[in-house]
Amino acid sequence: MRIVQIYSRHGCHLCEIAVNVLETMQSELNFEIEEIFIDGSADLESKYGDQVPVIQIDHVQHDFFAVDPVRFRKAMAARD
């Protein structure tokens, strides 16, 4: 099963929206969501701080700031 990682911050409304969009496609595309909060991690904040939410598919960066369902579906299909 694929893993979709979302690097996030607590209280980030864009992050909450991205998770909600991913959840609507989760059963259709058969993937797990792993939300990783960057708060308090100097390394993660340095790497992703200005771009959250950052979405990765199987540890490969897909997108940031938002989830475009059409683009996400295409990326998932390309990994088949």
Jmol script that loads the backbone (N, CA, C; Angstrom):
load data "model"
ATOM      1  N   MET A   1       0.849  -1.184   0.000  1.00  0.00           N
ATOM      2  CA  MET A   1       0.000   0.000   0.000  1.00  0.00           C
ATOM      3  C   MET A   1       0.892   1.243   0.000  1.00  0.00           C
ATOM      4  N   ARG A   2       0.492   2.211  -0.772  1.00  0.00           N
ATOM      5  CA  ARG A   2       1.240   3.468  -0.831  1.00  0.00           C
ATOM      6  C   ARG A   2       1.043   4.276   0.445  1.00  0.00           C
ATOM      7  N   ILE A   3       2.054   5.066   0.731  1.00  0.00           N
ATOM      8  CA  ILE A   3       2.007   5.978   1.867  1.00  0.00           C
ATOM      9  C   ILE A   3       2.079   7.400   1.315  1.00  0.00           C
ATOM     10  N   VAL A   4       1.163   8.233   1.750  1.00  0.00           N
ATOM     11  CA  VAL A   4       1.198   9.652   1.403  1.00  0.00           C
ATOM     12  C   VAL A   4       1.540  10.406   2.682  1.00  0.00           C
ATOM     13  N   GLN A   5       2.699  11.038   2.652  1.00  0.00           N
ATOM     14  CA  GLN A   5       3.136  11.817   3.800  1.00  0.00           C
ATOM     15  C   GLN A   5       2.720  13.268   3.576  1.00  0.00           C
ATOM     16  N   ILE A   6       2.273  13.877   4.658  1.00  0.00           N
ATOM     17  CA  ILE A   6       1.953  15.302   4.597  1.00  0.00           C
ATOM     18  C   ILE A   6       2.666  15.979   5.763  1.00  0.00           C
ATOM     19  N   TYR A   7       3.633  16.818   5.416  1.00  0.00           N
ATOM     20  CA  TYR A   7       4.360  17.585   6.418  1.00  0.00           C
ATOM     21  C   TYR A   7       3.520  18.796   6.749  1.00  0.00           C
ATOM     22  N   SER A   8       3.262  18.987   8.039  1.00  0.00           N
ATOM     23  CA  SER A   8       2.224  19.905   8.486  1.00  0.00           C
ATOM     24  C   SER A   8       2.668  20.648   9.732  1.00  0.00           C
ATOM     25  N   ARG A   9       1.894  21.645  10.089  1.00  0.00           N
ATOM     26  CA  ARG A   9       2.057  22.360  11.365  1.00  0.00           C
ATOM     27  C   ARG A   9       0.726  22.300  12.111  1.00  0.00           C
ATOM     28  N   HIS A  10       0.797  22.303  13.415  1.00  0.00           N
ATOM     29  CA  HIS A  10      -0.420  22.376  14.220  1.00  0.00           C
ATOM     30  C   HIS A  10      -1.085  23.731  13.986  1.00  0.00           C
ATOM     31  N   GLY A  11      -2.392  23.724  13.780  1.00  0.00           N
ATOM     32  CA  GLY A  11      -3.143  24.961  13.593  1.00  0.00           C
ATOM     33  C   GLY A  11      -3.057  25.552  12.192  1.00  0.00           C
ATOM     34  N   CYS A  12      -2.488  24.820  11.255  1.00  0.00           N
ATOM     35  CA  CYS A  12      -2.339  25.302   9.877  1.00  0.00           C
ATOM     36  C   CYS A  12      -3.610  24.963   9.099  1.00  0.00           C
ATOM     37  N   HIS A  13      -4.365  25.997   8.699  1.00  0.00           N
ATOM     38  CA  HIS A  13      -5.633  25.730   8.001  1.00  0.00           C
ATOM     39  C   HIS A  13      -5.410  25.124   6.622  1.00  0.00           C
ATOM     40  N   LEU A  14      -4.343  25.501   5.920  1.00  0.00           N
ATOM     41  CA  LEU A  14      -4.059  24.878   4.621  1.00  0.00           C
ATOM     42  C   LEU A  14      -3.726  23.394   4.787  1.00  0.00           C
ATOM     43  N   CYS A  15      -3.052  23.067   5.871  1.00  0.00           N
ATOM     44  CA  CYS A  15      -2.712  21.669   6.156  1.00  0.00           C
ATOM     45  C   CYS A  15      -3.982  20.860   6.421  1.00  0.00           C
ATOM     46  N   GLU A  16      -4.901  21.424   7.189  1.00  0.00           N
ATOM     47  CA  GLU A  16      -6.161  20.748   7.478  1.00  0.00           C
ATOM     48  C   GLU A  16      -6.957  20.507   6.195  1.00  0.00           C
ATOM     49  N   ILE A  17      -6.987  21.486   5.325  1.00  0.00           N
ATOM     50  CA  ILE A  17      -7.695  21.330   4.049  1.00  0.00           C
ATOM     51  C   ILE A  17      -7.042  20.232   3.219  1.00  0.00           C
ATOM     52  N   ALA A  18      -5.720  20.224   3.154  1.00  0.00           N
ATOM     53  CA  ALA A  18      -5.003  19.207   2.374  1.00  0.00           C
ATOM     54  C   ALA A  18      -5.298  17.806   2.901  1.00  0.00           C
ATOM     55  N   VAL A  19      -5.294  17.635   4.207  1.00  0.00           N
ATOM     56  CA  VAL A  19      -5.607  16.330   4.793  1.00  0.00           C
ATOM     57  C   VAL A  19      -7.035  15.930   4.439  1.00  0.00           C
ATOM     58  N   ASN A  20      -7.974  16.867   4.526  1.00  0.00           N
ATOM     59  CA  ASN A  20      -9.371  16.564   4.191  1.00  0.00           C
ATOM     60  C   ASN A  20      -9.519  16.134   2.735  1.00  0.00           C
ATOM     61  N   VAL A  21      -8.823  16.817   1.825  1.00  0.00           N
ATOM     62  CA  VAL A  21      -8.886  16.453   0.409  1.00  0.00           C
ATOM     63  C   VAL A  21      -8.310  15.049   0.208  1.00  0.00           C
ATOM     64  N   LEU A  22      -7.178  14.772   0.846  1.00  0.00           N
ATOM     65  CA  LEU A  22      -6.577  13.437   0.736  1.00  0.00           C
ATOM     66  C   LEU A  22      -7.510  12.364   1.282  1.00  0.00           C
ATOM     67  N   GLU A  23      -8.166  12.649   2.398  1.00  0.00           N
ATOM     68  CA  GLU A  23      -9.084  11.672   2.989  1.00  0.00           C
ATOM     69  C   GLU A  23     -10.238  11.343   2.057  1.00  0.00           C
ATOM     70  N   THR A  24     -10.686  12.298   1.251  1.00  0.00           N
ATOM     71  CA  THR A  24     -11.794  12.019   0.328  1.00  0.00           C
ATOM     72  C   THR A  24     -11.383  11.063  -0.791  1.00  0.00           C
ATOM     73  N   MET A  25     -10.089  10.968  -1.059  1.00  0.00           N
ATOM     74  CA  MET A  25      -9.592  10.094  -2.136  1.00  0.00           C
ATOM     75  C   MET A  25      -8.946   8.807  -1.621  1.00  0.00           C
ATOM     76  N   GLN A  26      -8.840   8.689  -0.319  1.00  0.00           N
ATOM     77  CA  GLN A  26      -8.088   7.600   0.290  1.00  0.00           C
ATOM     78  C   GLN A  26      -8.607   6.214  -0.073  1.00  0.00           C
ATOM     79  N   SER A  27      -9.872   5.967   0.049  1.00  0.00           N
ATOM     80  CA  SER A  27     -10.396   4.627  -0.251  1.00  0.00           C
ATOM     81  C   SER A  27     -10.381   4.347  -1.751  1.00  0.00           C
ATOM     82  N   GLU A  28     -10.634   5.369  -2.552  1.00  0.00           N
ATOM     83  CA  GLU A  28     -10.619   5.218  -4.015  1.00  0.00           C
ATOM     84  C   GLU A  28      -9.236   4.816  -4.525  1.00  0.00           C
ATOM     85  N   LEU A  29      -8.185   5.440  -3.976  1.00  0.00           N
ATOM     86  CA  LEU A  29      -6.830   5.235  -4.485  1.00  0.00           C
ATOM     87  C   LEU A  29      -5.984   4.310  -3.606  1.00  0.00           C
ATOM     88  N   ASN A  30      -6.553   3.853  -2.493  1.00  0.00           N
ATOM     89  CA  ASN A  30      -5.916   2.866  -1.630  1.00  0.00           C
ATOM     90  C   ASN A  30      -4.522   3.298  -1.152  1.00  0.00           C
ATOM     91  N   PHE A  31      -4.499   4.289  -0.276  1.00  0.00           N
ATOM     92  CA  PHE A  31      -3.239   4.735   0.313  1.00  0.00           C
ATOM     93  C   PHE A  31      -3.457   5.079   1.779  1.00  0.00           C
ATOM     94  N   GLU A  32      -2.358   5.103   2.520  1.00  0.00           N
ATOM     95  CA  GLU A  32      -2.386   5.522   3.914  1.00  0.00           C
ATOM     96  C   GLU A  32      -1.868   6.946   3.998  1.00  0.00           C
ATOM     97  N   ILE A  33      -2.410   7.697   4.936  1.00  0.00           N
ATOM     98  CA  ILE A  33      -1.951   9.065   5.163  1.00  0.00           C
ATOM     99  C   ILE A  33      -1.106   9.080   6.424  1.00  0.00           C
ATOM    100  N   GLU A  34       0.080   9.642   6.313  1.00  0.00           N
ATOM    101  CA  GLU A  34       0.961   9.817   7.456  1.00  0.00           C
ATOM    102  C   GLU A  34       1.203  11.312   7.613  1.00  0.00           C
ATOM    103  N   GLU A  35       0.607  11.907   8.642  1.00  0.00           N
ATOM    104  CA  GLU A  35       0.792  13.331   8.883  1.00  0.00           C
ATOM    105  C   GLU A  35       1.978  13.516   9.814  1.00  0.00           C
ATOM    106  N   ILE A  36       2.927  14.325   9.385  1.00  0.00           N
ATOM    107  CA  ILE A  36       4.151  14.557  10.144  1.00  0.00           C
ATOM    108  C   ILE A  36       4.195  16.039  10.503  1.00  0.00           C
ATOM    109  N   PHE A  37       4.128  16.313  11.796  1.00  0.00           N
ATOM    110  CA  PHE A  37       4.149  17.697  12.258  1.00  0.00           C
ATOM    111  C   PHE A  37       5.590  18.162  12.390  1.00  0.00           C
ATOM    112  N   ILE A  38       5.893  19.293  11.767  1.00  0.00           N
ATOM    113  CA  ILE A  38       7.264  19.796  11.764  1.00  0.00           C
ATOM    114  C   ILE A  38       7.553  20.688  12.969  1.00  0.00           C
ATOM    115  N   ASP A  39       6.520  21.066  13.709  1.00  0.00           N
ATOM    116  CA  ASP A  39       6.682  21.946  14.860  1.00  0.00           C
ATOM    117  C   ASP A  39       7.702  21.371  15.841  1.00  0.00           C
ATOM    118  N   GLY A  40       8.679  22.179  16.202  1.00  0.00           N
ATOM    119  CA  GLY A  40       9.652  21.760  17.202  1.00  0.00           C
ATOM    120  C   GLY A  40      10.845  21.001  16.655  1.00  0.00           C
ATOM    121  N   SER A  41      10.844  20.689  15.373  1.00  0.00           N
ATOM    122  CA  SER A  41      11.986  20.007  14.757  1.00  0.00           C
ATOM    123  C   SER A  41      12.740  21.010  13.898  1.00  0.00           C
ATOM    124  N   ALA A  42      13.907  21.412  14.352  1.00  0.00           N
ATOM    125  CA  ALA A  42      14.689  22.415  13.621  1.00  0.00           C
ATOM    126  C   ALA A  42      14.977  21.947  12.205  1.00  0.00           C
ATOM    127  N   ASP A  43      15.282  20.666  12.038  1.00  0.00           N
ATOM    128  CA  ASP A  43      15.590  20.128  10.716  1.00  0.00           C
ATOM    129  C   ASP A  43      14.378  20.215   9.787  1.00  0.00           C
ATOM    130  N   LEU A  44      13.224  19.731  10.262  1.00  0.00           N
ATOM    131  CA  LEU A  44      12.017  19.744   9.430  1.00  0.00           C
ATOM    132  C   LEU A  44      11.518  21.165   9.182  1.00  0.00           C
ATOM    133  N   GLU A  45      11.604  22.023  10.189  1.00  0.00           N
ATOM    134  CA  GLU A  45      11.182  23.411  10.006  1.00  0.00           C
ATOM    135  C   GLU A  45      12.068  24.109   8.976  1.00  0.00           C
ATOM    136  N   SER A  46      13.359  23.810   9.008  1.00  0.00           N
ATOM    137  CA  SER A  46      14.283  24.392   8.036  1.00  0.00           C
ATOM    138  C   SER A  46      13.974  23.897   6.626  1.00  0.00           C
ATOM    139  N   LYS A  47      13.657  22.627   6.523  1.00  0.00           N
ATOM    140  CA  LYS A  47      13.415  22.004   5.218  1.00  0.00           C
ATOM    141  C   LYS A  47      12.054  22.364   4.625  1.00  0.00           C
ATOM    142  N   TYR A  48      10.991  22.381   5.469  1.00  0.00           N
ATOM    143  CA  TYR A  48       9.622  22.523   4.967  1.00  0.00           C
ATOM    144  C   TYR A  48       8.863  23.740   5.496  1.00  0.00           C
ATOM    145  N   GLY A  49       9.449  24.500   6.375  1.00  0.00           N
ATOM    146  CA  GLY A  49       8.734  25.548   7.100  1.00  0.00           C
ATOM    147  C   GLY A  49       7.941  26.538   6.271  1.00  0.00           C
ATOM    148  N   ASP A  50       8.474  26.947   5.128  1.00  0.00           N
ATOM    149  CA  ASP A  50       7.797  27.953   4.309  1.00  0.00           C
ATOM    150  C   ASP A  50       6.859  27.354   3.277  1.00  0.00           C
ATOM    151  N   GLN A  51       6.739  26.023   3.236  1.00  0.00           N
ATOM    152  CA  GLN A  51       5.972  25.384   2.168  1.00  0.00           C
ATOM    153  C   GLN A  51       4.823  24.505   2.646  1.00  0.00           C
ATOM    154  N   VAL A  52       4.623  24.367   3.957  1.00  0.00           N
ATOM    155  CA  VAL A  52       3.589  23.446   4.427  1.00  0.00           C
ATOM    156  C   VAL A  52       2.213  23.863   3.949  1.00  0.00           C
ATOM    157  N   PRO A  53       1.378  22.909   3.679  1.00  0.00           N
ATOM    158  CA  PRO A  53       1.646  21.478   3.731  1.00  0.00           C
ATOM    159  C   PRO A  53       2.487  21.015   2.536  1.00  0.00           C
ATOM    160  N   VAL A  54       3.382  20.080   2.815  1.00  0.00           N
ATOM    161  CA  VAL A  54       4.185  19.443   1.774  1.00  0.00           C
ATOM    162  C   VAL A  54       3.677  18.015   1.645  1.00  0.00           C
ATOM    163  N   ILE A  55       3.328  17.620   0.438  1.00  0.00           N
ATOM    164  CA  ILE A  55       2.756  16.295   0.195  1.00  0.00           C
ATOM    165  C   ILE A  55       3.771  15.449  -0.554  1.00  0.00           C
ATOM    166  N   GLN A  56       4.019  14.263  -0.020  1.00  0.00           N
ATOM    167  CA  GLN A  56       4.912  13.304  -0.662  1.00  0.00           C
ATOM    168  C   GLN A  56       4.154  12.009  -0.904  1.00  0.00           C
ATOM    169  N   ILE A  57       4.484  11.356  -1.995  1.00  0.00           N
ATOM    170  CA  ILE A  57       3.931  10.037  -2.287  1.00  0.00           C
ATOM    171  C   ILE A  57       5.089   9.055  -2.203  1.00  0.00           C
ATOM    172  N   ASP A  58       5.017   8.136  -1.245  1.00  0.00           N
ATOM    173  CA  ASP A  58       6.098   7.168  -1.022  1.00  0.00           C
ATOM    174  C   ASP A  58       7.452   7.867  -0.922  1.00  0.00           C
ATOM    175  N   HIS A  59       7.501   8.923  -0.135  1.00  0.00           N
ATOM    176  CA  HIS A  59       8.724   9.666   0.180  1.00  0.00           C
ATOM    177  C   HIS A  59       9.291  10.468  -0.991  1.00  0.00           C
ATOM    178  N   VAL A  60       8.504  10.678  -2.028  1.00  0.00           N
ATOM    179  CA  VAL A  60       8.910  11.504  -3.167  1.00  0.00           C
ATOM    180  C   VAL A  60       7.996  12.733  -3.185  1.00  0.00           C
ATOM    181  N   GLN A  61       8.592  13.920  -3.175  1.00  0.00           N
ATOM    182  CA  GLN A  61       7.771  15.129  -3.110  1.00  0.00           C
ATOM    183  C   GLN A  61       6.838  15.223  -4.306  1.00  0.00           C
ATOM    184  N   HIS A  62       5.585  15.453  -3.994  1.00  0.00           N
ATOM    185  CA  HIS A  62       4.554  15.603  -5.023  1.00  0.00           C
ATOM    186  C   HIS A  62       4.173  17.071  -5.187  1.00  0.00           C
ATOM    187  N   ASP A  63       3.832  17.725  -4.082  1.00  0.00           N
ATOM    188  CA  ASP A  63       3.315  19.085  -4.169  1.00  0.00           C
ATOM    189  C   ASP A  63       3.433  19.767  -2.818  1.00  0.00           C
ATOM    190  N   PHE A  64       3.105  21.058  -2.794  1.00  0.00           N
ATOM    191  CA  PHE A  64       3.054  21.791  -1.538  1.00  0.00           C
ATOM    192  C   PHE A  64       1.957  22.842  -1.612  1.00  0.00           C
ATOM    193  N   PHE A  65       1.561  23.337  -0.463  1.00  0.00           N
ATOM    194  CA  PHE A  65       0.497  24.341  -0.258  1.00  0.00           C
ATOM    195  C   PHE A  65      -0.920  23.801  -0.424  1.00  0.00           C
ATOM    196  N   ALA A  66      -1.173  22.919  -1.379  1.00  0.00           N
ATOM    197  CA  ALA A  66      -2.532  22.419  -1.605  1.00  0.00           C
ATOM    198  C   ALA A  66      -2.477  21.091  -2.358  1.00  0.00           C
ATOM    199  N   VAL A  67      -3.587  20.362  -2.307  1.00  0.00           N
ATOM    200  CA  VAL A  67      -3.718  19.114  -3.063  1.00  0.00           C
ATOM    201  C   VAL A  67      -4.702  19.364  -4.198  1.00  0.00           C
ATOM    202  N   ASP A  68      -4.224  19.222  -5.414  1.00  0.00           N
ATOM    203  CA  ASP A  68      -5.084  19.293  -6.585  1.00  0.00           C
ATOM    204  C   ASP A  68      -5.508  17.855  -6.888  1.00  0.00           C
ATOM    205  N   PRO A  69      -6.784  17.502  -6.699  1.00  0.00           N
ATOM    206  CA  PRO A  69      -7.219  16.112  -6.870  1.00  0.00           C
ATOM    207  C   PRO A  69      -6.877  15.515  -8.243  1.00  0.00           C
ATOM    208  N   VAL A  70      -7.022  16.291  -9.306  1.00  0.00           N
ATOM    209  CA  VAL A  70      -6.721  15.773 -10.643  1.00  0.00           C
ATOM    210  C   VAL A  70      -5.231  15.461 -10.756  1.00  0.00           C
ATOM    211  N   ARG A  71      -4.414  16.379 -10.338  1.00  0.00           N
ATOM    212  CA  ARG A  71      -2.959  16.184 -10.392  1.00  0.00           C
ATOM    213  C   ARG A  71      -2.527  15.028  -9.490  1.00  0.00           C
ATOM    214  N   PHE A  72      -3.138  14.929  -8.317  1.00  0.00           N
ATOM    215  CA  PHE A  72      -2.807  13.860  -7.374  1.00  0.00           C
ATOM    216  C   PHE A  72      -3.165  12.498  -7.964  1.00  0.00           C
ATOM    217  N   ARG A  73      -4.338  12.387  -8.555  1.00  0.00           N
ATOM    218  CA  ARG A  73      -4.756  11.113  -9.185  1.00  0.00           C
ATOM    219  C   ARG A  73      -3.784  10.716 -10.300  1.00  0.00           C
ATOM    220  N   LYS A  74      -3.360  11.686 -11.102  1.00  0.00           N
ATOM    221  CA  LYS A  74      -2.417  11.403 -12.176  1.00  0.00           C
ATOM    222  C   LYS A  74      -1.081  10.916 -11.619  1.00  0.00           C
ATOM    223  N   ALA A  75      -0.629  11.535 -10.554  1.00  0.00           N
ATOM    224  CA  ALA A  75       0.632  11.134  -9.937  1.00  0.00           C
ATOM    225  C   ALA A  75       0.530   9.722  -9.365  1.00  0.00           C
ATOM    226  N   MET A  76      -0.602   9.415  -8.757  1.00  0.00           N
ATOM    227  CA  MET A  76      -0.787   8.072  -8.210  1.00  0.00           C
ATOM    228  C   MET A  76      -0.833   7.047  -9.333  1.00  0.00           C
ATOM    229  N   ALA A  77      -1.526   7.351 -10.427  1.00  0.00           N
ATOM    230  CA  ALA A  77      -1.629   6.430 -11.570  1.00  0.00           C
ATOM    231  C   ALA A  77      -0.261   6.218 -12.207  1.00  0.00           C
ATOM    232  N   ALA A  78       0.570   7.246 -12.246  1.00  0.00           N
ATOM    233  CA  ALA A  78       1.894   7.133 -12.859  1.00  0.00           C
ATOM    234  C   ALA A  78       2.809   6.222 -12.047  1.00  0.00           C
ATOM    235  N   ARG A  79       2.490   6.020 -10.782  1.00  0.00           N
ATOM    236  CA  ARG A  79       3.305   5.167  -9.928  1.00  0.00           C
ATOM    237  C   ARG A  79       2.866   3.708  -9.968  1.00  0.00           C
ATOM    238  N   ASP A  80       1.822   3.405 -10.702  1.00  0.00           N
ATOM    239  CA  ASP A  80       1.333   2.010 -10.817  1.00  0.00           C
ATOM    240  C   ASP A  80       2.276   1.169 -11.645  1.00  0.00           C
TER     241      ASP A  80
END
end "model"
wireframe off; spacefill off
backbone 0.3
color backbone group
